[in-house]
């Protein structure tokens, strides 16, 4: 199977080289493409000087636009599985096979790497305010879509060809993980989770803070409610 890691990167000069080298040196045989999302630091220079596979976006599109660019690349190059993989070093390459397994076995169209299925796989969870937001979003998905997603904000996710095509054509722009998961549930696709390990960011600064976390929760909650209101029989709006 052809497997691609989509690595969005915005101002990740302190992390991106190590992330790419970790992927290249891993026993897991996958391709990768870094989507440089209009970085204003030395991220692009590092990618070019080290001959790392990348697409350079001249303007910052945000996480949604960067990831969708990766899905478009995966579709155009006929990949069987595309995996979102953060450029900040939080995701563990050793769990790529874990989240691909349900897709390879035909048990799911989409698999989310979760920190919360059990308490032993990943010691790093998140900040308390993000966990509160995560729990609220998870509860809303459970209420409206009758499926428990323990880590709806996880950016470590594997998609099959069907999902690659969907996401290449439509993908939320601001805070895409929960909204895109709801899109798949709405279309009647099979979504599952697997426990994975995640690391705390080693360098650089996340754009997420208590204020943006609050806005994130409100926006995603509204999006889930709107999607649920307009859902039709059979789990699809088409």
WOSULVEN-V830775 format. One record per backbone hydrogen bond with DSSP energy under -0.5 kcal/mol. CO is the residue of the C=O (numbers start at 1). NH is the residue of the N-H. If there is no record, write none. Layout:
CO_NH ; CO_NH
This chain:
1_3 ; 2_80 ; 2_81 ; 3_31 ; 4_6 ; 4_83 ; 5_7 ; 5_33 ; 6_8 ; 6_85 ; 7_35 ; 8_87 ; 9_37 ; 12_15 ; 12_16 ; 15_19 ; 16_20 ; 17_21 ; 18_22 ; 19_23 ; 20_24 ; 21_25 ; 22_26 ; 23_26 ; 27_29 ; 28_30 ; 31_5 ; 33_7 ; 34_36 ; 34_55 ; 35_9 ; 35_37 ; 36_38 ; 36_57 ; 42_46 ; 43_47 ; 44_48 ; 45_49 ; 46_50 ; 47_52 ; 48_51 ; 53_34 ; 55_36 ; 55_57 ; 56_58 ; 57_38 ; 61_65 ; 62_66 ; 63_67 ; 64_68 ; 65_69 ; 66_70 ; 67_71 ; 68_72 ; 69_73 ; 70_74 ; 71_75 ; 72_76 ; 73_77 ; 74_79 ; 75_78 ; 81_4 ; 82_159 ; 83_6 ; 84_157 ; 86_89 ; 88_202 ; 90_199 ; 91_93 ; 92_95 ; 93_96 ; 95_99 ; 96_100 ; 97_101 ; 98_102 ; 100_103 ; 100_104 ; 101_105 ; 102_107 ; 102_108 ; 103_106 ; 109_160 ; 110_192 ; 111_158 ; 112_114 ; 112_194 ; 114_196 ; 123_125 ; 127_131 ; 128_132 ; 129_133 ; 130_134 ; 131_135 ; 132_136 ; 133_137 ; 134_138 ; 135_139 ; 136_140 ; 137_141 ; 138_142 ; 139_143 ; 140_144 ; 141_145 ; 141_147 ; 142_146 ; 147_149 ; 148_150 ; 149_152 ; 151_154 ; 155_157 ; 156_113 ; 157_84 ; 158_111 ; 159_82 ; 160_164 ; 161_165 ; 162_166 ; 163_167 ; 164_168 ; 165_169 ; 166_169 ; 166_170 ; 173_64 ; 175_179 ; 176_180 ; 177_181 ; 178_182 ; 179_183 ; 180_184 ; 181_185 ; 182_186 ; 183_187 ; 184_189 ; 185_188 ; 189_191 ; 190_109 ; 190_110 ; 192_112 ; 194_114 ; 197_92 ; 198_124 ; 209_213 ; 210_214 ; 211_215 ; 212_216 ; 213_217 ; 214_218 ; 215_219 ; 216_220 ; 217_221 ; 218_222 ; 219_223 ; 220_224 ; 221_225 ; 222_226 ; 223_227 ; 224_228 ; 225_229 ; 226_230 ; 228_231 ; 232_235
